[in-house]
Amino acid sequence: MRTRENFDRNWMFHVGEVGKIVKTVKKAGMIAGLTNALGEERHEPFAIGEAGRVSQNVARELLGDPNFELTQIYGSDTPKDKITGWVGVNLPHDWRLEQPYNSERGGAFQGYLPNGVGYYRKVFQIPQEDEGKKIIIEFDGVMRNSSVWVNGCFVGDHLSGYTSFYYDITDLLKYGDEEGDNVILVRTDTTGGDEGWWYEGGGIYRHVWLTKYDYLHVDRWGTFVRTEQIDNEMTAVTVETTVSNEYPQKMKYGIRTSILNPAGELVAITETDCDTPGIDKQTVLQTVQVAKPLLWSQDTPHLYEAVTELLHEGQIVDTYRTVYGIRTVEYLQDGLYLNGKYVQVKGTCNHQDFAGVGIALPDRVHEYKVKRLLEMGCNAYRCAHHPPAPELLDACDRLGMLVLNENRITESTEIKLDDLKSMLYRDRNHPSIFMWSLGNEEKISGSYQANRMLKRTKDLAKRIDPTRPVTAANLSQIGMDIEVNGVNYGESIKIGQSIGEWIQSHPEAKVLNTENVSFFSARGVYADDPEGGRCSSYGSRYTMLGKELDVGNLGGAGGTSTPERSWRYFLNNRFSGGLFVWTGFDYRGETTPFQWPSVLSHFGILDYCGFAKDSYYFYQSIWKDEPIVHLMPHWNWPDRLGQQVEVRVYTNCNEVELMLNGQSLGKKQADAEAGEHTLLWQVAYEPGLLEAFAYRDGKVAATERKETTTEAYTVHLEANRSELLADGQDVSMVTVSVRDQSGRVVPVANNRIQFHITGEGKLLGLGNGDPGCHESDRGDARSVFNGYALALIQSLDEAGEIRIEASSEGLVPAVLTLQSRKDLTN
């Protein structure tokens, strides 16, 4: 029977070169050294046969060296030091995050963390009873240019850091105690050229799996479950299954497919008799009828499961499970339709990294990010600009977040086509994915070469998945022969003509805004600070290239457009589907406009820790129906007594009244239908209480207040989850704040917080969202930035209490206790 074992634990890691390890040798299995068992590890120097043993013994006698190994002749002088510089790690792991910032070597695009080389080595055992099974090792993502050796054999290279890959290691393994310990060595190298212009990290940063199954099995990513039409009474579900027969002889077998509803109940079943020649594959189509289907949608993300069983001579030899949703998706000239209903895209573009962990996100952090976006009113996630971790898509499936899944580069070389296939086959069962993007802003787009490559990648995508539309995100639509024209910055960039003008000459076109806004801001910052590497939340005066301009009241030279302008652009061009705002979260790298000392981007609606910036509430006001009102800035300005302070209010209500210390500063109207959600006041500063009262139909519907605080008094801790699963992987996100004696967050606090964790948990990482902060994400202390920091606490393997102590000089310390449990179900 099939098993899939998590292979993340108990690796050794070495940063930097360990010496030359060859990939080609004169005789099989003789690379040895670090690629095979050493020292106390149970081994022979290589899997020596009798002829080799005789030759080796003769050589030892002639040379007078009892330790001579044939690998010295037929293999290579492979490094053997498995102690010096090696440290224990669990995966996922981003080794670049542990390096110091370097303004000379790192580069702005990569967040000033240098490139380099890292090695991973693991010793493991395979039980004797597994001999006779196929065994593969699967890597969900390794950054980048990875090379893999197993038991003295070079297995393969994989260049891309964003696509999943695997190796069949069945014949290379040692089975049972008699054969000894197995060794896998993985080299990662980020020095050979970047794939992206953002921080890409380094190392085995996604999960690794050891998968075992019969020689007759469902192929890797071998099912495709789809629904092409919805009937509320009875819906046909098509299941496409590819079976691999790796026996030398023809095999007769049955494919039994069972459909389980969201409650786990059997609702349909079908069985088909098949036979497949030896060392061959076969694809079989089955159709089942599901009565009264529960549809997958954003509000009701119902998930079904298809259980595929292969039966040979009355025995189940393989079981393969596929989670999917029953839904239809189509993109028409007026936008996206899910299950036949129009859906406005309220989207954000997102890179994959996060505070404290870099690109090595635990599963729970993926979920946290998706939930933060949903709370904003966001309903669509663009994977910019590469396929995501599978767990990100799983979270989107469960939570009802639509996904635009994107290929890294639009190129039709064989290696890039393989990367595209990897994304399509791996991800096509996820109901959250509503569209494929073949790439982003290729500079050769529209050229004769690009047109040929676009056609080939488009045709490949439609062959592998004919159920979803295909786009490619570009600044110009000239020469773009694509199913859905993906438009980047249609509100700002004029490539000969506006999108409104372009659509008039292309009335048959379907258009989706694939990237919008690009607005600079740093959380809690209200004036540009080039020396500190931080942009104003009012709208930076600096352009992408760092040039300062007079940009007027709403700012916005920084980046490409203001949120207000981009929203009005959509309202005037509703055929364009909605918005995909660049970006949902700040990310490491692409540190425009200031370069150093910034190490993070400024584009996020949320900062690097997931704390809301002011613009978060603008998007809430346009994307949510519930009454929203938000005040900015904070109200701690002791050096501006009597001076004018710009007060900005975001709202989706009709009218807002501003009050300072109980005195009305007047009411202002907002016309949401016309895209007006931002109101401005100029207020002479005096300390105290600033309040906004938002009205709908003459009644107060929402309020917010900003109050002048006293000096910092205490540290405060608050966890998003008080109970963790005791599995060594679960994570709680602990918000750290500095507060005054009345319990109010001090919005200008920058105190350094020291952490001490005891019990059944550990401190995984730290962050504060400050683009100019150079403190390590992997230390045991972090300064708060404008009142806040984030601590990621990870469970260990045993149940029990996790005690978090946070202290800072001159402040009352905080203690928070979490519980780690073995029986936690969610």
C-alpha positions in Angstrom: 0.0 0.0 0.0 1.0 3.6 -0.7 2.6 5.6 2.1 3.9 9.2 2.1 6.2 10.0 4.9 7.3 13.5 5.8 11.1 13.7 5.4 11.7 17.1 7.1 13.4 16.0 10.3 17.0 15.4 11.3 19.0 16.9 8.5 22.6 18.3 8.9 23.4 21.6 7.2 26.6 23.3 6.1 26.8 26.8 4.7 29.5 27.3 2.1 31.4 24.8 0.0 32.5 21.5 1.6 34.9 20.7 -1.3 34.5 19.2 -4.7 31.9 16.5 -5.1 31.8 15.0 -8.5 28.7 13.9 -10.6 30.5 11.6 -13.0 32.8 8.7 -12.1 34.4 5.7 -13.8 32.4 3.0 -11.9 28.8 3.0 -10.5 28.1 3.9 -6.9 31.6 5.0 -6.1 31.4 8.7 -5.2 31.4 7.9 -1.5 32.6 10.5 1.1 29.8 12.7 2.2 27.4 11.0 -0.3 27.6 7.7 1.6 27.8 6.4 5.2 30.8 7.5 7.2 32.4 6.9 10.6 29.9 5.4 13.1 27.2 5.2 10.4 26.5 1.6 9.5 28.2 1.1 6.2 30.7 -0.3 3.8 32.5 2.5 2.0 30.3 1.6 -1.0 28.1 -1.4 -2.0 31.0 -3.5 -2.9 30.5 -6.8 -4.8 32.7 -9.9 -4.5 34.9 -9.0 -7.5 35.4 -5.5 -6.1 36.2 -6.9 -2.7 39.0 -9.1 -4.1 40.4 -6.2 -6.1 40.3 -4.0 -3.0 42.0 -6.5 -0.8 44.8 -7.1 -3.3 45.3 -3.3 -3.6 45.5 -3.0 0.2 48.1 -5.7 0.5 50.2 -4.3 -2.3 50.0 -0.7 -0.9 50.3 -1.8 2.7 47.2 0.4 3.5 44.4 -1.5 5.2 42.1 1.5 4.7 42.5 1.8 1.0 39.2 2.0 -0.9 38.5 1.4 -4.6 36.8 4.8 -4.7 40.3 6.3 -4.7 40.8 4.8 -8.2 37.4 4.5 -9.7 35.5 7.2 -7.8 36.8 10.6 -6.6 38.5 12.2 -3.7 35.2 13.2 -2.1 35.2 15.2 1.1 34.5 13.1 4.3 34.3 15.7 7.1 30.7 15.5 8.4 31.5 17.4 11.6 33.2 20.7 11.0 30.7 23.5 10.2 27.7 21.1 10.2 24.7 21.9 12.3 21.4 20.1 12.8 18.2 21.5 11.2 14.7 20.6 10.4 12.9 21.6 7.2 11.6 23.8 5.8 14.8 25.9 6.1 16.0 29.2 4.5 19.8 29.4 5.2 20.2 32.9 3.7 18.0 34.4 6.4 20.6 33.4 8.9 23.3 35.5 7.2 24.1 39.1 8.1 23.0 41.9 5.8 25.6 43.1 3.4 25.2 46.3 1.5 28.0 45.4 -0.8 27.3 41.7 -1.6 23.6 41.3 -1.1 22.0 43.6 -3.6 18.7 45.6 -3.3 16.7 43.0 -5.3 17.7 40.3 -2.8 17.3 42.4 0.3 21.0 42.6 0.9 21.3 39.0 2.0 24.2 37.5 0.0 23.9 34.5 -2.3 25.9 31.4 -1.7 26.0 27.6 -1.4 24.6 25.3 1.3 24.6 21.6 1.8 22.1 19.3 3.4 22.9 15.8 4.5 20.6 13.2 6.1 21.2 9.6 7.3 18.1 7.4 7.3 17.0 3.8 7.4 14.7 1.8 5.2 13.2 -1.4 6.7 13.8 -4.7 5.0 10.1 -5.2 4.4 10.1 -2.1 2.0 12.3 -4.0 -0.5 10.1 -4.7 -3.5 8.3 -1.4 -3.4 8.9 1.6 -5.5 10.4 4.5 -3.4 10.7 8.1 -4.6 11.9 11.2 -2.8 9.8 14.3 -3.5 11.0 17.9 -3.1 8.2 20.5 -3.0 10.8 23.3 -3.5 14.6 23.8 -3.3 16.2 27.2 -3.8 18.1 26.9 -6.1 20.1 24.9 -8.7 20.0 21.8 -6.5 22.1 18.6 -6.9 21.3 15.4 -5.2 23.4 12.3 -4.3 22.2 9.1 -2.7 24.5 6.3 -1.4 27.4 7.2 -3.6 25.3 7.9 -6.8 24.6 11.2 -8.3 20.9 11.4 -8.8 20.2 14.6 -10.6 20.1 18.4 -10.9 17.1 20.7 -10.7 17.5 24.3 -11.6 14.3 26.2 -10.6 13.7 27.1 -7.0 9.9 27.2 -7.5 8.8 23.9 -9.0 8.4 20.5 -7.4 10.5 17.6 -8.5 11.3 14.0 -7.5 13.8 11.2 -8.0 13.2 7.4 -8.1 15.8 6.0 -5.6 14.4 2.5 -5.3 17.5 0.7 -6.5 20.0 3.0 -4.8 18.7 2.3 -1.3 20.1 0.0 1.5 17.3 -2.2 3.0 17.4 -3.4 6.5 20.2 -3.6 9.1 22.4 -5.9 7.1 22.8 -3.4 4.2 23.1 -0.4 6.6 22.4 3.3 6.7 21.3 5.4 3.7 22.7 8.9 3.0 21.3 11.7 0.9 23.3 14.8 0.2 21.7 17.9 -1.4 23.7 20.9 -2.6 21.9 24.2 -3.1 23.5 27.1 -5.0 22.0 30.5 -5.5 25.1 32.0 -7.1 24.4 31.0 -10.7 21.8 33.7 -11.5 18.6 34.9 -9.9 15.2 33.8 -11.1 13.4 36.8 -9.6 14.0 40.4 -8.7 12.9 39.9 -5.1 14.3 38.0 -2.1 14.4 34.3 -3.1 16.1 32.8 -0.1 18.2 29.6 -0.2 17.9 26.0 0.8 15.3 23.2 1.1 12.6 25.6 2.0 9.5 23.5 1.3 8.6 20.0 2.5 10.3 16.8 1.5 8.5 13.5 1.2 9.5 9.8 1.0 6.8 8.1 -1.0 6.5 4.3 -1.2 4.1 2.3 -3.4 3.6 -0.8 -5.5 5.1 -1.2 -9.0 1.5 -0.9 -10.2 0.3 2.5 -9.0 -1.4 5.8 -9.8 1.1 8.0 -11.5 2.6 11.0 -9.7 0.0 13.8 -9.9 -2.0 11.2 -11.8 -5.6 12.2 -11.3 -7.6 15.1 -12.7 -11.1 15.6 -11.3 -13.3 18.1 -13.0 -16.9 19.3 -13.4 -17.8 21.0 -16.6 -21.5 21.7 -15.9 -23.4 22.1 -12.7 -26.9 20.7 -12.1 -28.2 21.3 -8.6 -30.0 17.9 -8.6 -27.3 15.6 -10.2 -23.9 16.7 -11.5 -21.5 14.6 -13.5 -17.9 14.5 -12.3 -15.2 13.3 -14.6 -12.2 11.5 -13.1 -9.1 11.1 -15.3 -6.6 8.6 -13.8 -3.1 7.8 -15.2 -1.8 4.5 -14.0 1.9 3.5 -14.2 2.8 -0.2 -14.5 6.4 -0.6 -13.7 6.3 -4.4 -13.8 7.9 -5.9 -16.8 4.8 -7.8 -17.7 1.2 -6.7 -18.6 -0.9 -6.2 -15.6 -4.7 -6.6 -15.4 -6.4 -4.6 -12.7 -9.4 -2.6 -11.7 -9.7 1.2 -11.0 -12.3 1.8 -8.3 -13.1 5.5 -7.7 -15.1 6.5 -4.7 -16.4 10.0 -4.1 -16.7 11.3 -0.5 -18.7 14.4 0.4 -17.4 17.1 2.7 -18.6 15.0 5.7 -16.6 12.0 4.5 -19.7 10.1 3.4 -19.7 7.9 0.3 -21.9 9.5 -2.4 -20.8 7.9 -5.6 -18.6 4.9 -6.8 -17.5 3.5 -10.1 -15.1 0.7 -11.2 -13.4 0.1 -14.5 -11.4 -3.0 -15.6 -8.1 -2.2 -17.3 -4.9 -3.8 -18.5 -1.6 -2.0 -19.1 1.5 -3.3 -20.9 4.7 -3.7 -18.8 6.8 -0.6 -18.3 4.0 1.6 -19.6 1.3 4.1 -18.6 -2.4 4.3 -19.4 -4.9 7.1 -18.8 -8.5 6.1 -18.0 -11.6 8.3 -17.9 -14.5 7.6 -15.5 -17.7 9.5 -14.9 -19.7 9.5 -11.7 -23.0 11.2 -10.8 -23.1 13.2 -7.6 -26.6 14.0 -6.3 -27.4 17.4 -4.9 -23.7 18.6 -5.0 -22.4 21.0 -2.4 -20.6 23.6 -4.6 -17.2 25.1 -3.8 -17.4 28.9 -3.6 -15.9 31.7 -1.7 -18.6 31.6 0.9 -19.0 27.8 1.0 -15.7 26.2 0.2 -17.0 22.6 0.2 -14.4 20.0 -0.5 -15.0 16.5 -1.8 -12.4 13.7 -2.0 -11.9 11.2 -4.8 -10.4 8.0 -3.5 -8.8 6.0 -6.3 -8.0 2.3 -5.6 -6.1 -0.1 -7.9 -7.2 -3.7 -7.4 -5.1 -6.6 -8.7 -6.3 -10.2 -8.2 -8.9 -9.0 -5.6 -6.3 -7.1 -3.6 -6.0 -3.3 -3.2 -2.4 -2.5 -4.3 -2.6 1.3 -4.4 -4.8 4.0 -2.9 -4.5 7.6 -4.1 -6.6 10.5 -2.7 -7.5 13.7 -4.5 -9.2 16.6 -2.7 -11.2 18.7 -5.1 -14.3 21.0 -5.3 -17.4 20.9 -7.5 -17.6 24.2 -9.3 -17.4 25.8 -12.7 -15.3 28.8 -13.7 -15.4 30.9 -16.8 -14.1 34.4 -17.8 -16.4 36.4 -20.0 -16.0 39.9 -21.5 -17.5 41.5 -18.3 -15.4 39.5 -15.9 -15.2 36.3 -13.8 -18.0 33.9 -13.2 -17.9 31.2 -10.5 -20.7 28.7 -10.7 -22.5 31.0 -13.2 -22.4 34.0 -10.8 -20.4 37.1 -11.4 -17.5 37.7 -9.0 -15.6 40.9 -8.8 -11.9 40.2 -8.3 -10.7 41.8 -5.1 -7.2 40.6 -5.4 -3.7 41.0 -4.1 -0.4 39.9 -5.6 2.0 38.2 -3.1 5.5 36.8 -2.9 6.0 33.8 -0.6 8.3 35.1 2.2 7.4 36.2 5.7 8.9 37.7 8.8 11.0 35.4 11.0 11.1 32.5 8.5 12.1 34.0 5.1 10.8 31.7 2.4 10.6 28.6 4.7 7.0 29.0 5.8 5.4 26.4 8.1 2.0 25.4 6.9 0.3 27.4 9.6 1.9 30.6 8.4 0.5 30.1 4.9 -2.9 29.9 6.5 -2.3 33.0 8.6 -1.4 35.1 5.6 -4.6 34.0 3.7 -6.8 34.7 6.7 -5.3 38.2 7.1 -6.2 39.0 3.5 -9.7 37.6 3.8 -10.2 39.8 6.8 -9.5 42.8 4.6 -12.1 41.7 2.1 -9.6 40.3 -0.4 -11.0 37.3 -2.3 -8.2 36.5 -4.8 -4.5 35.7 -4.4 -2.1 36.1 -7.3 1.0 33.9 -6.8 3.6 36.4 -7.9 5.5 35.4 -9.9 5.9 31.6 -9.6 4.0 28.5 -8.4 3.4 28.5 -4.6 3.9 25.9 -1.9 1.1 23.2 -2.1 0.1 24.2 1.4 -0.7 27.7 0.3 -3.2 26.3 -2.2 -4.6 23.9 0.4 -5.3 26.9 2.7 -7.0 28.7 -0.2 -9.1 25.7 -1.0 -10.3 25.4 2.7 -10.9 29.1 3.3 -12.5 30.1 0.0 -9.7 32.3 -1.5 -9.5 32.4 -5.3 -6.1 31.9 -6.9 -4.4 33.2 -10.0 -1.5 30.6 -10.2 1.5 31.9 -12.2 4.3 30.3 -14.1 7.8 31.7 -13.4 8.8 32.5 -17.0 7.2 32.3 -20.4 9.7 30.4 -22.4 9.4 27.3 -24.5 12.8 25.6 -23.9 12.3 22.0 -22.8 13.4 22.8 -19.2 11.0 25.7 -18.9 8.2 23.6 -20.4 8.9 21.0 -17.8 8.5 23.7 -15.1 5.2 24.7 -16.6 4.0 21.1 -16.7 5.0 20.7 -13.1 2.8 23.5 -12.0 -0.2 22.4 -14.2 -0.2 18.7 -13.2 0.5 19.4 -9.5 -2.1 22.1 -9.0 -4.9 21.5 -11.4 -7.2 19.8 -8.9 -7.3 22.8 -6.6 -10.8 24.4 -6.8 -9.4 27.8 -5.7 -7.4 28.2 -8.9 -9.6 30.1 -11.4 -7.0 30.9 -14.0 -3.4 30.2 -15.0 -0.9 32.9 -15.8 1.9 31.9 -18.1 4.2 34.6 -16.9 4.7 38.3 -15.9 6.0 41.3 -17.8 8.3 39.5 -20.2 10.4 42.2 -21.8 10.3 40.4 -25.2 6.5 40.3 -25.2 5.0 41.1 -28.6 8.2 40.1 -30.5 8.3 37.4 -33.1 10.2 35.1 -30.6 7.9 35.8 -27.7 4.8 35.2 -29.8 6.0 31.7 -30.8 6.9 30.9 -27.2 3.6 32.2 -25.9 1.6 30.1 -28.4 3.4 26.9 -27.4 3.0 27.5 -23.6 -0.6 28.5 -24.1 -1.4 25.3 -26.2 0.4 23.2 -23.6 -1.6 24.7 -20.7 -4.9 24.2 -22.5 -4.1 20.6 -23.3 -3.2 19.7 -19.7 -6.1 21.7 -18.3 -8.9 22.7 -20.7 -11.2 23.8 -17.9 -9.5 27.1 -16.9 -8.8 30.3 -18.8 -5.2 31.3 -19.4 -3.6 34.7 -19.2 -0.2 36.4 -19.2 0.4 39.6 -17.2 1.9 42.4 -19.3 2.3 46.1 -19.4 1.4 46.2 -23.1 -1.3 44.2 -25.0 0.3 44.8 -28.4 0.9 41.5 -30.1 -0.6 39.5 -27.1 -2.6 36.6 -28.6 -3.9 35.1 -25.3 -7.3 33.9 -24.0 -7.5 36.6 -21.4 -5.4 39.8 -21.7 -3.6 40.3 -18.3 -3.1 44.0 -17.8 -0.5 45.4 -15.4 -1.0 49.0 -14.3 -3.6 49.9 -16.9 -4.5 52.9 -14.6 -1.0 54.4 -14.9 1.2 53.2 -17.7 0.3 54.3 -21.2 1.8 52.0 -23.9 0.5 54.0 -26.9 -3.1 54.0 -25.7 -5.1 53.4 -22.5 -6.8 50.1 -21.8 -10.1 51.9 -22.4 -9.0 53.0 -25.8 -7.4 49.6 -26.6 -10.6 47.7 -25.8 -12.6 49.8 -28.2 -10.4 48.6 -31.1 -10.5 45.0 -29.7 -14.2 44.6 -28.7 -13.9 40.8 -28.6 -11.1 40.8 -26.0 -11.4 39.6 -22.4 -9.4 41.7 -19.9 -8.3 41.1 -16.4 -6.3 43.6 -14.3 -3.4 41.4 -13.1 -1.4 44.1 -11.3 -2.3 47.5 -9.9 -1.4 50.3 -7.5 2.2 49.8 -6.3 1.8 52.3 -3.5 4.8 52.9 -1.1 4.2 53.1 2.6 5.7 52.0 5.9 3.4 51.2 8.9 3.0 54.1 11.3 5.4 56.4 9.3 3.9 59.8 8.2 6.9 61.5 6.6 9.4 60.1 4.1 12.6 59.0 5.8 15.3 58.3 3.2 18.0 57.9 5.9 16.0 55.3 7.7 14.7 53.7 4.5 11.0 54.3 5.2 8.2 55.8 3.1 5.3 57.9 4.3 1.8 56.3 4.7 0.3 59.5 3.2 2.0 58.7 -0.1 5.7 58.9 -0.7 7.3 61.9 -2.6 9.8 59.5 -4.1 9.5 57.6 -7.4 10.5 54.0 -8.1 14.0 55.2 -9.1 14.4 57.3 -5.9 13.7 60.7 -7.4 11.9 63.2 -5.2 8.8 65.0 -6.7 6.1 67.4 -5.5 3.1 65.0 -5.7 0.4 67.1 -4.1 -2.1 66.2 -1.4 -2.5 62.5 -1.8 1.1 61.7 -2.7 1.8 58.7 -4.9 4.9 59.5 -6.8 6.2 56.5 -5.0 5.1 53.4 -6.8 2.8 53.6 -9.7 -0.6 54.8 -8.5 -2.6 55.7 -5.4 -5.2 53.2 -4.2 -7.9 55.8 -4.8 -6.8 56.3 -8.4 -6.7 52.6 -9.2 -10.1 52.0 -7.7 -11.7 54.8 -9.8 -9.9 53.3 -12.8 -11.7 50.0 -12.2 -15.1 51.7 -11.7 -14.6 53.4 -15.1 -13.5 50.1 -16.7 -15.6 47.4 -15.1 -14.9 45.0 -18.0 -11.4 44.6 -16.5 -12.6 42.2 -13.8 -11.4 43.9 -10.7 -8.0 44.7 -9.2 -4.9 42.7 -8.2 -3.1 45.1 -5.9 0.7 45.0 -5.7 1.1 43.7 -2.9 -0.8 42.1 -0.1 2.2 41.9 2.2 5.6 43.6 2.2 8.3 41.3 1.1 12.1 41.2 1.4 14.1 42.7 -1.4 13.1 45.1 -4.2 13.9 47.8 -1.8 12.9 50.7 -4.0 12.9 53.7 -3.7 15.7 54.2 -1.2 17.8 51.0 -1.7 20.1 50.7 1.4 19.3 50.8 4.3 15.9 49.4 3.3 15.9 45.6 3.2 12.2 45.2 2.6 9.8 46.5 0.0 7.2 49.2 0.8 4.4 47.9 -1.5 2.4 45.9 1.0 -1.1 46.7 2.3 0.1 44.7 5.3 3.6 44.9 6.6 6.1 42.0 6.6 4.5 40.7 9.9 0.9 40.9 8.7 0.2 44.1 10.7 -2.2 46.4 8.9 -1.0 49.6 7.4 -3.4 52.5 7.0 -4.2 51.6 3.4 -5.6 48.2 4.7 -8.7 50.1 5.8 -9.1 51.8 2.4 -9.4 48.4 0.8 -11.8 47.3 3.5 -13.9 50.3 2.7 -14.1 49.4 -1.0 -14.3 45.6 -0.6 -16.5 45.0 2.4 -20.1 45.8 3.0 -20.0 46.3 6.7 -19.5 49.9 7.9 -15.8 50.9 7.9 -14.1 54.0 9.3 -10.4 54.4 9.9 -8.4 57.4 11.2 -4.8 58.3 10.5 -2.3 59.3 11.7 -1.7 58.4 15.4 -2.2 61.2 17.8 1.3 61.4 19.5 2.9 64.6 18.1 4.5 66.5 21.1 6.8 68.5 18.9 3.9 69.8 16.7 1.7 71.5 19.3 -0.6 74.0 17.5 0.7 73.0 14.1 -1.5 71.6 11.3 -1.7 67.8 11.0 -3.3 66.2 8.0 -6.0 63.8 9.2 -7.2 61.2 6.7 -10.3 59.1 7.1 -11.1 55.9 5.0 -14.8 55.0 5.0 -17.6 53.3 3.0 -20.2 55.3 4.9 -22.0 58.4 3.5 -20.8 60.9 6.0 -18.1 61.3 8.7 -17.8 63.7 11.6 -14.4 64.4 13.1 -14.2 65.4 16.8 -11.2 66.5 18.8 -11.5 66.5 22.6 -15.3 66.6 22.3 -15.4 69.5 19.8 -16.7 68.9 16.3 -14.4 69.7 13.5 -17.2 69.3 11.0 -18.8 66.7 8.8 -17.8 65.6 5.3 -19.6 63.5 2.7 -18.2 60.5 0.9 -19.8 59.3 -2.4 -18.9 55.6 -2.5 -20.7 55.1 -5.8 -18.3 57.6 -7.4 -15.3 55.9 -5.8 -14.9 58.4 -3.0 -13.7 56.7 0.2 -11.0 59.2 1.4 -11.8 62.3 3.4 -9.2 64.9 4.6 -9.0 67.4 7.4 -6.3 69.8 8.5 -6.3 69.9 12.3 -4.3 72.0 14.7 -2.6 69.5 16.9 -3.4 69.3 20.6 -3.0 66.1 22.7 -6.1 64.2 23.7 -8.8 62.2 21.9 -9.4 62.3 18.1 -12.6 60.6 17.1 -14.4 59.8 13.8 -18.1 59.0 13.6 -19.3 57.5 10.4 -23.0 57.7 9.4 -25.3 55.7 7.2 -28.8 57.0 6.6 -28.2 59.6 9.3 -27.3 57.0 12.0 -23.8 56.3 13.4 -22.7 53.1 11.8 -19.0 52.9 12.8 -16.5 54.8 15.0 -12.8 55.0 15.6 -10.6 56.9 18.0 -6.9 57.9 18.2 -5.7 58.9 21.6 -2.5 60.5 22.8 -0.7 58.0 25.0 1.6 58.4 27.9 5.1 57.0 28.0 5.8 53.3 27.5 5.1 51.3 30.6 4.7 47.6 29.8 5.2 44.8 27.3 2.0 43.0 26.1 1.7 39.6 24.4 -1.3 38.3 22.5 -1.4 35.0 20.5 -3.6 34.3 17.5 -3.8 30.7 18.7 -3.5 29.6 22.4 -3.4 25.9 21.6 -1.0 24.2 19.3 -0.7 20.7 17.9 2.3 19.0 19.5 3.8 17.9 16.2 7.0 20.0 16.0 5.5 22.0 13.2 2.5 24.0 14.4 2.9 27.8 14.9 1.3 30.5 16.9 1.7 34.1 15.9 2.3 36.2 19.0 1.8 40.0 18.6 4.2 41.9 20.8 3.2 45.5 21.7 4.5 48.2 24.0 1.7 49.9 26.0 1.3 52.8 28.4 -0.1 52.5 31.9 -3.6 52.7 30.6 -3.1 49.7 28.2 -2.9 51.8 25.0 -0.3 50.9 22.3 2.4 53.5 22.2 2.5 54.2 18.4 6.1 55.6 18.4 7.7 53.0 20.7 10.8 51.3 19.5 11.9 49.4 22.6 14.1 46.3 22.3 12.3 43.2 23.6 14.2 40.1 24.9 12.4 36.8 24.6 12.8 33.6 26.7 10.9 30.5 25.8 10.5 27.4 28.0 8.5 24.3 28.0 7.3 22.4 24.9 7.9 25.1 22.3 10.6 27.2 20.7 11.1 30.7 19.2 11.0 30.1 15.5 11.6 33.7 14.3 11.0 37.4 14.9 10.0 40.4 12.9 8.7 44.0 13.3 7.8 45.2 9.8 10.4 47.9 9.7 11.9 48.2 6.2 15.1 49.7 7.6 15.7 47.3 10.5 18.8 45.1 10.3 18.2 43.0 13.4 18.3 39.3 12.8 15.0 37.4 12.3 16.6 34.4 14.0 17.9 36.0 17.3 16.2 36.1 20.7 15.6 39.8 20.8 13.8 42.3 18.5 12.9 46.0 18.7 9.3 46.9 18.2 8.6 49.2 15.3 6.0 51.9 16.0 4.7 49.9 18.9 4.6 46.3 17.4 6.7 43.2 16.8 5.9 39.6 16.0 7.2 36.4 17.6 6.6 33.1 15.8 6.3 30.3 18.4 6.6 26.7 17.2 5.5 23.6 19.1 7.8 20.7 19.9 6.9 17.0 19.8 5.6 16.6 23.3 2.4 18.0 24.8 2.6 20.6 27.6 2.8 24.2 28.4 4.8 26.8 26.4 5.9 29.7 28.5 6.8 33.0 26.7 8.6 35.7 28.6 9.1 39.1 27.0 11.1 41.8 28.8 12.6 45.2 28.0 14.7 47.6 30.1 12.5 49.9 32.1 9.2 48.2 31.2 7.0 45.8 33.0 7.7 42.4 31.5 5.0 40.1 30.0 4.4 36.4 30.3 2.1 34.4 28.1 1.4 30.6 28.3 0.3 28.5 25.4 -0.8 24.9 25.5 0.6 22.2 23.2 -1.7 19.2 22.8 -1.5 15.8 21.0 -5.3 15.7 20.5 -5.8 19.0 18.7 -7.9 18.5 15.6 -7.7 22.0 14.0 
